[in-house]
Amino acid sequence: MRCVFVQFRCHPGKTYEVADAIYDREVVSELYSTSGDYDLMAKVYIPEDQDVGHWLSDKLFDIPGISRTLTTMTFKAF
């Protein structure tokens, strides 16, 4: 499995709705509210044989209320 972190910027007033929708899909390992430029951060494990962009688009990025995302790929854990 490949670990990626995805940050979500939500439309004003929609953060809780977006968080509930993300969690309902049961595809994230952890989901946090955050301060700063983004409202939510998810830790996601993607199967090695899947294309990261397509997987995220199919599983998460169609949720209403998301205005922007930032995906951070990970490599070796220390």
N, C-alpha and C positions, 0 to 999 in steps of 0.2 A: 504494500500500500504506500502511496505517496502522500505525504502530509503537506497541505497548503493552508494558509490563513487567508480568509476573505473578509474585507471590511466593507460595510454597507453604509451609504449615506441615504437617509430616508427623507421623503417629503415631510414638511412640518406637520407634526401631530400624528404621524403614521408609524412611528418607531415600534410601539407595542404591537400593532397589527402585523407589521413586517416580521418582528421577532416571533410572534405566535405562528405565523405561516411557515417560517423557516423551520421552527421546531417541529411542527406538525408533519413535515415531510420526512423526518427521521433520517436525514443524511449528514448531519453535523455531529461531531464528537462533543464539542463544547460551544456555547454561545454566550457572549458577554455584551453588556452595554458599555460604551466607552465615552470618554470625553475627547474633544479635539475636532478634527475635520470630519470624522466618521462617527456614526451613532452606534453601530454594532460591529462585533468581530466574531467570526466563527472559525473554529479549527475543524478542518475537513480532511478525511482520508479518502483518497481516490484510488481505485484499483490500478495497478501498474499497466494493465493492458488498455486502459482508457485514455483518450485524449483529454487533457485537463480542461481546455476551453469548451469543448463540446459537452463534457460531463457537467460542468458548472452551469452552462447555458440551459441544458435540458432539465437540471434538477433544482436550480435556485434562481436564476436571473430573470425569470418571467413573473416573479411575485410582484403584484401591484404595490406601489408605494416606495419602491426603490428608485432613487434618482441617479446613483453612481455606485460603482464598486471598485475595489482595489484588491487584486489577488497577489499574494506574496508566496512564491515557490520556496520550498525548503530543500536543503541538501542533507548534510551529515549532522546528526545530533551529537552534542558533546556532553 
